[in-house]
Amino acid sequence: MIRELAEYEKALEEVRATEEQLCEALFGERPAAYAHIAESAEGEPVGFALWFLNFSTWRGVHGIYLEDLYVRPLARGGGYGKALLRELARICVERGYERLEWAVLDWNRPSIDFYEALGARPQDEWTVYRLTDGALARLGSGH
């Protein structure tokens, strides 16, 4: 499903994660991320949410950052995405976390409409920046 998501987001060539890396990140001694799988009534995997903890210095508590939410096309409209988000919201409430955040591609209107229907609001005063590959290596090595 990770590759399916990357293909949908027009970024299939960026997928480098191996099964070993994912197993270590999700099930290792110190998990770096968590995942929930949505299953159909027949027990088939139809979607997933992959997330990790973030922290708000202003609020002084953790939150959840949803890295990826994906529901297979044939299962969309079946309530799986909402169920996955509901579970993450439940975890936030149960643990006293005050934020559930994620990013969405600006061209992904079906997802934007879905999120806004749930009450989510865009944080359009912020711009996301990223260092990867050569730029990250140069900065990290002191150059």
CORHU-V787658 format. One record per pair of residues at least 12 apart in sequence whose ideal C-beta (glycine too) atoms are under 8 Angstrom apart, sorted by the first residue. I is the first residue (numbers start at 1). GAP is how many residues later the second one is. D is the distance in whole Angstrom. If there is no record, write none. Layout:
<<I/GAP/D> <I/GAP/D>>
This chain:
<<1/44/7> <1/46/7> <1/47/6> <1/69/6> <1/71/7> <2/13/6> <2/15/7> <2/66/8> <2/68/8> <3/12/6> <4/66/7> <4/68/7> <5/63/6> <5/65/4> <8/62/8> <9/96/6> <9/99/8> <32/20/6> <33/17/6> <33/18/7> <33/19/5> <33/34/7> <34/16/7> <34/17/6> <34/18/7> <35/13/6> <35/14/7> <35/15/5> <35/16/8> <36/12/7> <36/13/5> <36/48/6> <36/51/6> <36/52/8> <38/33/7> <38/37/8> <38/42/4> <38/43/8> <38/45/6> <38/46/6> <40/35/7> <40/38/8> <46/25/6> <46/26/5> <46/28/8> <46/29/4> <46/32/7> <46/34/6> <47/22/8> <47/23/6> <47/24/4> <47/25/6> <47/28/6> <47/33/5> <47/34/6> <47/37/6> <48/20/7> <48/21/8> <48/22/6> <48/36/7> <49/17/6> <49/19/7> <49/20/5> <49/35/4> <49/36/7> <49/38/7> <49/39/6> <50/16/8> <50/17/5> <50/18/5> <51/13/5> <51/14/6> <51/15/5> <51/16/6> <51/37/6> <52/12/8> <52/13/6> <52/15/7> <53/12/7> <53/44/8> <54/45/7> <54/47/7> <56/42/7> <56/43/6> <59/39/5> <59/40/7> <61/35/6> <61/36/6> <61/37/5> <62/33/7> <62/35/5> <63/29/7> <63/34/5> <63/35/6> <63/36/3> <63/37/7> <63/38/6> <64/24/5> <64/27/7> <64/28/6> <64/33/6> <64/35/7> <64/36/5> <64/37/7> <65/36/5> <65/37/7> <66/19/8> <66/22/6> <66/34/7> <66/35/7> <66/36/4> <67/35/8> <69/12/6> <69/15/6> <69/16/7> <69/33/7> <71/13/8> <81/33/7> <82/36/7> <85/15/8> <85/33/7> <88/12/6> <101/22/8> <103/25/6>>
